[in-house]
């Protein structure tokens, strides 16, 4: 139950970010803290759905970050 609560807290914290770039940076930070690879294991469609953003907007933000 605590793991599920933690995941829910993370999701709400992620969705509370207004800027898409902030959501991507937070997602990457959490992956690094969890000891996972910095690169995203999800394809862009899945990542956009997880972050709650439009796929086209996510592509633009990822290009700017790179």
Jmol script that loads the backbone (N, CA, C; Angstrom):
load data "model"
ATOM      1  N   UNK A   1       0.824  -1.191   0.000  1.00  0.00           N
ATOM      2  CA  UNK A   1       0.000   0.000   0.000  1.00  0.00           C
ATOM      3  C   UNK A   1       0.871   1.259   0.000  1.00  0.00           C
ATOM      4  N   UNK A   2       2.002   1.202   0.713  1.00  0.00           N
ATOM      5  CA  UNK A   2       2.854   2.386   0.759  1.00  0.00           C
ATOM      6  C   UNK A   2       3.493   2.651  -0.600  1.00  0.00           C
ATOM      7  N   UNK A   3       3.813   1.582  -1.326  1.00  0.00           N
ATOM      8  CA  UNK A   3       4.394   1.749  -2.671  1.00  0.00           C
ATOM      9  C   UNK A   3       3.393   2.416  -3.602  1.00  0.00           C
ATOM     10  N   UNK A   4       2.128   1.995  -3.497  1.00  0.00           N
ATOM     11  CA  UNK A   4       1.086   2.574  -4.338  1.00  0.00           C
ATOM     12  C   UNK A   4       0.870   4.044  -3.972  1.00  0.00           C
ATOM     13  N   UNK A   5       0.905   4.359  -2.699  1.00  0.00           N
ATOM     14  CA  UNK A   5       0.765   5.747  -2.263  1.00  0.00           C
ATOM     15  C   UNK A   5       1.908   6.604  -2.761  1.00  0.00           C
ATOM     16  N   UNK A   6       3.115   6.048  -2.727  1.00  0.00           N
ATOM     17  CA  UNK A   6       4.289   6.763  -3.219  1.00  0.00           C
ATOM     18  C   UNK A   6       4.175   7.028  -4.717  1.00  0.00           C
ATOM     19  N   UNK A   7       3.737   6.027  -5.472  1.00  0.00           N
ATOM     20  CA  UNK A   7       3.563   6.202  -6.913  1.00  0.00           C
ATOM     21  C   UNK A   7       2.480   7.241  -7.221  1.00  0.00           C
ATOM     22  N   UNK A   8       1.425   7.241  -6.445  1.00  0.00           N
ATOM     23  CA  UNK A   8       0.352   8.224  -6.621  1.00  0.00           C
ATOM     24  C   UNK A   8       0.860   9.630  -6.315  1.00  0.00           C
ATOM     25  N   UNK A   9       1.645   9.761  -5.241  1.00  0.00           N
ATOM     26  CA  UNK A   9       2.225  11.064  -4.903  1.00  0.00           C
ATOM     27  C   UNK A   9       3.115  11.558  -6.028  1.00  0.00           C
ATOM     28  N   UNK A  10       3.930  10.648  -6.588  1.00  0.00           N
ATOM     29  CA  UNK A  10       4.812  11.034  -7.694  1.00  0.00           C
ATOM     30  C   UNK A  10       4.004  11.506  -8.891  1.00  0.00           C
ATOM     31  N   UNK A  11       2.955  10.776  -9.234  1.00  0.00           N
ATOM     32  CA  UNK A  11       2.132  11.129 -10.385  1.00  0.00           C
ATOM     33  C   UNK A  11       1.490  12.505 -10.188  1.00  0.00           C
ATOM     34  N   UNK A  12       0.942  12.763  -9.013  1.00  0.00           N
ATOM     35  CA  UNK A  12       0.336  14.070  -8.739  1.00  0.00           C
ATOM     36  C   UNK A  12       1.371  15.182  -8.761  1.00  0.00           C
ATOM     37  N   UNK A  13       2.540  14.901  -8.228  1.00  0.00           N
ATOM     38  CA  UNK A  13       3.607  15.888  -8.239  1.00  0.00           C
ATOM     39  C   UNK A  13       4.034  16.200  -9.671  1.00  0.00           C
ATOM     40  N   UNK A  14       4.085  15.173 -10.488  1.00  0.00           N
ATOM     41  CA  UNK A  14       4.467  15.341 -11.892  1.00  0.00           C
ATOM     42  C   UNK A  14       3.430  16.157 -12.648  1.00  0.00           C
ATOM     43  N   UNK A  15       2.172  15.808 -12.456  1.00  0.00           N
ATOM     44  CA  UNK A  15       1.100  16.496 -13.176  1.00  0.00           C
ATOM     45  C   UNK A  15       0.875  17.916 -12.681  1.00  0.00           C
ATOM     46  N   UNK A  16       1.376  18.243 -11.502  1.00  0.00           N
ATOM     47  CA  UNK A  16       1.204  19.603 -10.984  1.00  0.00           C
ATOM     48  C   UNK A  16       2.162  20.589 -11.650  1.00  0.00           C
ATOM     49  N   UNK A  17       3.158  20.090 -12.357  1.00  0.00           N
ATOM     50  CA  UNK A  17       4.096  20.961 -13.075  1.00  0.00           C
ATOM     51  C   UNK A  17       3.389  21.517 -14.306  1.00  0.00           C
ATOM     52  N   UNK A  18       3.502  22.818 -14.517  1.00  0.00           N
ATOM     53  CA  UNK A  18       2.831  23.457 -15.645  1.00  0.00           C
ATOM     54  C   UNK A  18       3.597  23.246 -16.940  1.00  0.00           C
ATOM     55  N   UNK A  19       4.887  23.464 -16.908  1.00  0.00           N
ATOM     56  CA  UNK A  19       5.714  23.357 -18.113  1.00  0.00           C
ATOM     57  C   UNK A  19       6.051  21.898 -18.403  1.00  0.00           C
ATOM     58  N   UNK A  20       5.981  21.530 -19.667  1.00  0.00           N
ATOM     59  CA  UNK A  20       6.299  20.166 -20.073  1.00  0.00           C
ATOM     60  C   UNK A  20       7.760  19.857 -19.788  1.00  0.00           C
ATOM     61  N   UNK A  21       8.627  20.823 -20.005  1.00  0.00           N
ATOM     62  CA  UNK A  21      10.054  20.611 -19.742  1.00  0.00           C
ATOM     63  C   UNK A  21      10.286  20.278 -18.274  1.00  0.00           C
ATOM     64  N   UNK A  22       9.542  20.909 -17.384  1.00  0.00           N
ATOM     65  CA  UNK A  22       9.670  20.617 -15.958  1.00  0.00           C
ATOM     66  C   UNK A  22       9.226  19.192 -15.646  1.00  0.00           C
ATOM     67  N   UNK A  23       8.185  18.737 -16.320  1.00  0.00           N
ATOM     68  CA  UNK A  23       7.715  17.361 -16.129  1.00  0.00           C
ATOM     69  C   UNK A  23       8.765  16.363 -16.598  1.00  0.00           C
ATOM     70  N   UNK A  24       9.362  16.632 -17.753  1.00  0.00           N
ATOM     71  CA  UNK A  24      10.387  15.730 -18.296  1.00  0.00           C
ATOM     72  C   UNK A  24      11.598  15.702 -17.382  1.00  0.00           C
ATOM     73  N   UNK A  25      12.038  16.853 -16.920  1.00  0.00           N
ATOM     74  CA  UNK A  25      13.206  16.917 -16.038  1.00  0.00           C
ATOM     75  C   UNK A  25      12.951  16.185 -14.723  1.00  0.00           C
ATOM     76  N   UNK A  26      11.769  16.355 -14.158  1.00  0.00           N
ATOM     77  CA  UNK A  26      11.431  15.670 -12.912  1.00  0.00           C
ATOM     78  C   UNK A  26      11.379  14.161 -13.132  1.00  0.00           C
ATOM     79  N   UNK A  27      10.790  13.733 -14.240  1.00  0.00           N
ATOM     80  CA  UNK A  27      10.722  12.307 -14.567  1.00  0.00           C
ATOM     81  C   UNK A  27      12.129  11.731 -14.679  1.00  0.00           C
ATOM     82  N   UNK A  28      13.014  12.418 -15.384  1.00  0.00           N
ATOM     83  CA  UNK A  28      14.397  11.951 -15.527  1.00  0.00           C
ATOM     84  C   UNK A  28      15.129  11.927 -14.186  1.00  0.00           C
ATOM     85  N   UNK A  29      14.880  12.927 -13.352  1.00  0.00           N
ATOM     86  CA  UNK A  29      15.506  12.983 -12.024  1.00  0.00           C
ATOM     87  C   UNK A  29      15.093  11.779 -11.194  1.00  0.00           C
ATOM     88  N   UNK A  30      13.807  11.456 -11.213  1.00  0.00           N
ATOM     89  CA  UNK A  30      13.327  10.308 -10.454  1.00  0.00           C
ATOM     90  C   UNK A  30      13.926   9.006 -10.971  1.00  0.00           C
ATOM     91  N   UNK A  31      14.062   8.882 -12.297  1.00  0.00           N
ATOM     92  CA  UNK A  31      14.667   7.661 -12.856  1.00  0.00           C
ATOM     93  C   UNK A  31      16.108   7.530 -12.387  1.00  0.00           C
ATOM     94  N   UNK A  32      16.815   8.645 -12.337  1.00  0.00           N
ATOM     95  CA  UNK A  32      18.202   8.628 -11.880  1.00  0.00           C
ATOM     96  C   UNK A  32      18.269   8.262 -10.396  1.00  0.00           C
ATOM     97  N   UNK A  33      17.369   8.836  -9.588  1.00  0.00           N
ATOM     98  CA  UNK A  33      17.335   8.522  -8.160  1.00  0.00           C
ATOM     99  C   UNK A  33      17.002   7.055  -7.903  1.00  0.00           C
ATOM    100  N   UNK A  34      16.197   6.469  -8.784  1.00  0.00           N
ATOM    101  CA  UNK A  34      15.829   5.058  -8.653  1.00  0.00           C
ATOM    102  C   UNK A  34      16.915   4.129  -9.184  1.00  0.00           C
ATOM    103  N   UNK A  35      18.004   4.717  -9.711  1.00  0.00           N
ATOM    104  CA  UNK A  35      19.100   3.918 -10.234  1.00  0.00           C
ATOM    105  C   UNK A  35      18.849   3.372 -11.628  1.00  0.00           C
ATOM    106  N   UNK A  36      17.920   3.980 -12.330  1.00  0.00           N
ATOM    107  CA  UNK A  36      17.596   3.551 -13.692  1.00  0.00           C
ATOM    108  C   UNK A  36      18.327   4.433 -14.691  1.00  0.00           C
ATOM    109  N   UNK A  37      18.364   3.991 -15.926  1.00  0.00           N
ATOM    110  CA  UNK A  37      19.030   4.763 -16.976  1.00  0.00           C
ATOM    111  C   UNK A  37      18.341   6.102 -17.176  1.00  0.00           C
ATOM    112  N   UNK A  38      19.135   7.111 -17.525  1.00  0.00           N
ATOM    113  CA  UNK A  38      18.559   8.443 -17.763  1.00  0.00           C
ATOM    114  C   UNK A  38      17.682   8.460 -19.004  1.00  0.00           C
ATOM    115  N   UNK A  39      18.068   7.678 -20.006  1.00  0.00           N
ATOM    116  CA  UNK A  39      17.259   7.659 -21.220  1.00  0.00           C
ATOM    117  C   UNK A  39      15.909   7.022 -20.910  1.00  0.00           C
ATOM    118  N   UNK A  40      14.895   7.465 -21.591  1.00  0.00           N
ATOM    119  CA  UNK A  40      13.554   6.993 -21.308  1.00  0.00           C
ATOM    120  C   UNK A  40      13.332   5.630 -21.962  1.00  0.00           C
ATOM    121  N   UNK A  41      12.804   4.665 -21.212  1.00  0.00           N
ATOM    122  CA  UNK A  41      12.541   3.348 -21.771  1.00  0.00           C
ATOM    123  C   UNK A  41      11.259   3.319 -22.587  1.00  0.00           C
ATOM    124  N   UNK A  42      10.429   4.326 -22.422  1.00  0.00           N
ATOM    125  CA  UNK A  42       9.155   4.398 -23.118  1.00  0.00           C
ATOM    126  C   UNK A  42       9.343   5.075 -24.466  1.00  0.00           C
ATOM    127  N   UNK A  43       8.500   4.727 -25.414  1.00  0.00           N
ATOM    128  CA  UNK A  43       8.540   5.495 -26.655  1.00  0.00           C
ATOM    129  C   UNK A  43       7.832   6.823 -26.398  1.00  0.00           C
ATOM    130  N   UNK A  44       7.915   7.735 -27.324  1.00  0.00           N
ATOM    131  CA  UNK A  44       7.384   9.090 -27.090  1.00  0.00           C
ATOM    132  C   UNK A  44       5.880   9.099 -26.840  1.00  0.00           C
ATOM    133  N   UNK A  45       5.154   8.218 -27.493  1.00  0.00           N
ATOM    134  CA  UNK A  45       3.701   8.169 -27.271  1.00  0.00           C
ATOM    135  C   UNK A  45       3.381   7.762 -25.839  1.00  0.00           C
ATOM    136  N   UNK A  46       4.068   6.729 -25.353  1.00  0.00           N
ATOM    137  CA  UNK A  46       3.840   6.268 -23.982  1.00  0.00           C
ATOM    138  C   UNK A  46       4.297   7.305 -22.970  1.00  0.00           C
ATOM    139  N   UNK A  47       5.429   7.946 -23.245  1.00  0.00           N
ATOM    140  CA  UNK A  47       5.934   8.974 -22.341  1.00  0.00           C
ATOM    141  C   UNK A  47       4.981  10.165 -22.288  1.00  0.00           C
ATOM    142  N   UNK A  48       4.462  10.572 -23.437  1.00  0.00           N
ATOM    143  CA  UNK A  48       3.502  11.678 -23.481  1.00  0.00           C
ATOM    144  C   UNK A  48       2.250  11.331 -22.679  1.00  0.00           C
ATOM    145  N   UNK A  49       1.780  10.112 -22.814  1.00  0.00           N
ATOM    146  CA  UNK A  49       0.608   9.691 -22.062  1.00  0.00           C
ATOM    147  C   UNK A  49       0.909   9.675 -20.568  1.00  0.00           C
ATOM    148  N   UNK A  50       2.076   9.182 -20.171  1.00  0.00           N
ATOM    149  CA  UNK A  50       2.450   9.133 -18.757  1.00  0.00           C
ATOM    150  C   UNK A  50       2.569  10.539 -18.172  1.00  0.00           C
ATOM    151  N   UNK A  51       3.136  11.460 -18.955  1.00  0.00           N
ATOM    152  CA  UNK A  51       3.323  12.824 -18.481  1.00  0.00           C
ATOM    153  C   UNK A  51       2.059  13.669 -18.610  1.00  0.00           C
ATOM    154  N   UNK A  52       1.059  13.156 -19.322  1.00  0.00           N
ATOM    155  CA  UNK A  52      -0.194  13.883 -19.473  1.00  0.00           C
ATOM    156  C   UNK A  52      -0.082  15.068 -20.408  1.00  0.00           C
ATOM    157  N   UNK A  53       0.702  14.906 -21.486  1.00  0.00           N
ATOM    158  CA  UNK A  53       0.909  15.997 -22.428  1.00  0.00           C
ATOM    159  C   UNK A  53       0.639  15.526 -23.857  1.00  0.00           C
ATOM    160  N   UNK A  54       0.544  16.489 -24.746  1.00  0.00           N
ATOM    161  CA  UNK A  54       0.374  16.208 -26.159  1.00  0.00           C
ATOM    162  C   UNK A  54       1.689  15.690 -26.728  1.00  0.00           C
ATOM    163  N   UNK A  55       1.622  14.685 -27.577  1.00  0.00           N
ATOM    164  CA  UNK A  55       2.821  14.079 -28.142  1.00  0.00           C
ATOM    165  C   UNK A  55       3.643  15.069 -28.962  1.00  0.00           C
ATOM    166  N   UNK A  56       2.991  15.899 -29.741  1.00  0.00           N
ATOM    167  CA  UNK A  56       3.696  16.888 -30.554  1.00  0.00           C
ATOM    168  C   UNK A  56       4.446  17.882 -29.678  1.00  0.00           C
ATOM    169  N   UNK A  57       3.798  18.329 -28.625  1.00  0.00           N
ATOM    170  CA  UNK A  57       4.449  19.265 -27.701  1.00  0.00           C
ATOM    171  C   UNK A  57       5.639  18.600 -27.016  1.00  0.00           C
ATOM    172  N   UNK A  58       5.513  17.322 -26.692  1.00  0.00           N
ATOM    173  CA  UNK A  58       6.614  16.597 -26.071  1.00  0.00           C
ATOM    174  C   UNK A  58       7.803  16.507 -27.021  1.00  0.00           C
ATOM    175  N   UNK A  59       7.555  16.238 -28.295  1.00  0.00           N
ATOM    176  CA  UNK A  59       8.640  16.198 -29.283  1.00  0.00           C
ATOM    177  C   UNK A  59       9.399  17.522 -29.309  1.00  0.00           C
ATOM    178  N   UNK A  60       8.655  18.630 -29.310  1.00  0.00           N
ATOM    179  CA  UNK A  60       9.295  19.953 -29.339  1.00  0.00           C
ATOM    180  C   UNK A  60      10.175  20.178 -28.108  1.00  0.00           C
ATOM    181  N   UNK A  61       9.659  19.819 -26.957  1.00  0.00           N
ATOM    182  CA  UNK A  61      10.405  20.011 -25.707  1.00  0.00           C
ATOM    183  C   UNK A  61      11.645  19.126 -25.688  1.00  0.00           C
ATOM    184  N   UNK A  62      11.513  17.885 -26.114  1.00  0.00           N
ATOM    185  CA  UNK A  62      12.664  16.976 -26.135  1.00  0.00           C
ATOM    186  C   UNK A  62      13.755  17.487 -27.082  1.00  0.00           C
ATOM    187  N   UNK A  63      13.357  18.065 -28.209  1.00  0.00           N
ATOM    188  CA  UNK A  63      14.340  18.647 -29.136  1.00  0.00           C
ATOM    189  C   UNK A  63      15.065  19.811 -28.483  1.00  0.00           C
ATOM    190  N   UNK A  64      14.357  20.631 -27.732  1.00  0.00           N
ATOM    191  CA  UNK A  64      14.994  21.766 -27.050  1.00  0.00           C
ATOM    192  C   UNK A  64      15.934  21.303 -25.959  1.00  0.00           C
ATOM    193  N   UNK A  65      15.546  20.262 -25.229  1.00  0.00           N
ATOM    194  CA  UNK A  65      16.382  19.749 -24.140  1.00  0.00           C
ATOM    195  C   UNK A  65      17.667  19.132 -24.687  1.00  0.00           C
ATOM    196  N   UNK A  66      17.565  18.456 -25.809  1.00  0.00           N
ATOM    197  CA  UNK A  66      18.740  17.821 -26.410  1.00  0.00           C
ATOM    198  C   UNK A  66      19.646  18.878 -26.949  1.00  0.00           C
TER     199      UNK A  66
END
end "model"
wireframe off; spacefill off
backbone 0.3
color backbone group
